[in-house]
Amino acid sequence: MVRQGYKDALDNSAKLADLVEGFLLHKLATRRYPTVAGYRVALAGTLGTFRDNAGGAWPPEREAPVETIKATPRTFHPGPLGIARVEELTSQAFDLHIEARRQTAAIATLNKAIVVLKALLDWARKAGRIKTNPLADAPRAGKPAIRQRALEVWEVERLLNTSPEPCRTI
């Protein structure tokens, strides 16, 4: 069922700025403020961020009543992905973006951005604002490769020389 007032709901031409704003307001009403601040940071690294017209971040850095936050005039600044509508968000473009960010961001940061973006698009789909979630099947960035190796002889000797007695015996 399509909600009235969302004429773009029949396709994926909804503006990402509107979806991000609605998602953050919804989460402000249902989650603790530090959680919403984490969502804002995760979305800023991908889709973009809101700034109030006085120059501060939106939602504000400190907790405030939702009515005050709703009344704050703000501007959306697109993020590194550089897209304005959901229809421009393809899994190929998103994969390229994640691979580019893999050089500078930790795997945990990338995974959080993926999870929050998928949650945003799922929320928009359930709310009737978009038809489908283009990133529904997007995988996480994975875990970093862990290299295991044996200690060198000099490393074992140094470890034994610096260890206290109970550990040295073991």
N, C-alpha and C positions, 0 to 999 in steps of 0.2 A: 504494500500500500504506500502510495506517495503522499507525503504531507502537503497540505496546501501552502503556497508561498514559496515552494522550492521547485520552480519551473525547470531548473537544470537537472532534476533528479532522474529524468528519463535517460540521460546519458552521463558521461563522466566529464562534463564541461564545467563543473563547479570550480570556483576559485579556491586555491589552496589557502589564501589568506583568510577567507571566510571559514573554512573548515578548521584551521588552526585556532582561530579565535573562539569558535563554538566549542571545540574540544577542550581548550584550556579553561573556559568558563564552566563547562560541565564538570571537569575534574576538580576545579576549585570548590564546587558544591558537594563533591562526593569523596574527596581525598584530603589528606593533611597537606598543609601548605608546602613543606619541604619536598614532598613528592611531586607536586605540581611544578615547583621550581626546577626539579630535575628533568621533568618532561620538557619544560621550556628550553633548557640548555641543550637537550638531545635534539629537539626540533631545529634549534638555531643553527646547528652544525650541518644540517641537511637542507631543510626547506626555507628557513629564514626566521626572522624574529620581528616582534612588534616593539616599537619604541614609542613611549608617550611623547606628545608634542613638546613637552618641557625637556626632553632629552634623556629621560630615565628608561629603564627596562620595563617591559610589560609582560606578565603581571609584575608589579613592583617587587623590589628586592625584599621588602619586609611585608609581613602579613597585613592585610587591610580588609575591610568589609567588602563583600562581593558587589554591593550596590555602588561603592566608590570606584571599584575597578571597572565596572561596566560603564560608568560615566566618564572615564578618562579618555580624552581624544588621543588617538594613536595612529601611527603609520606603519605599514608592513614593509620590511626591507628584505628582499629575496636573498636566500642563502646561496651557498656554493653550487647547489644543483641547478639553480637558475631557471626554474619552471614556474609558471603562474597558475596552470590549471591541471586537474587530475589527469585529463586525457593526454597530456604531454609526458606523464610519468610512466615510463615503460620499464620493464624488468631489465632490459639491456642497458638503458641509460643509468639505472640505479646501480647495476653491477659495476659499470665503469666508474661511477662515483665512489663506490666502496673500495674498489681496487686502488684508486688514486689516493683516498684517505688512509689506506692501509700503510702508506709510507710514513705518515706523521702521527697517526692515532693508535692507541692501544686496541687490542682485540675486544676487550670488555667495553670500551667506549663505542666501537662500531656496532657491537651486538646490542647495546642499549639503544642506539639510534635506530637500528632495524626494528627492534621490538616496539618502541614508541611510535614509529611511523606506521607500522602494521596496525597497532591499536587505534591510531587516529583514523586510518582508512576503514577499519572494521566498525568503529563508532559511527562514521559518516554513512556507511552502507546501512547499518541498522537503523539510523535516524532518518533514512530516506533521502539523503542529500546526494548520494551517488549510486549508480547502478551496481557496479562491481568494484572489488578491491584489486587493483592491478598488481599488488605485491603480496597477495595471499599466499603464494607458494615460494616466496623469496627465502632462501636459506640464511642462516646466521653466518657470520664471518668465520666461524670455526675457532679452534683452539690453536695457540701457537705451538709450533713443533718443539718438543722437548728433546734435547740431545743428551743421551746418557753416555758416560764414558767411565773407564776405570781410572783410579788415581795412579799417578806416576809414583815411582819408588821414593823420590825425594819428598813428594807431598805426604806420603804415609809417614815417613820419618819425622817430618816437621809437625804433623798432627800429633804423633805420639809424644814428641818432646814438649809440646805446649799444653797437652791435656793434663787435667788433674788426675790423681791416682785412681779413683774408682773407674774412670773412663779408660785410662791407659791399660788397666788390667783386662777390661772387657774386650 
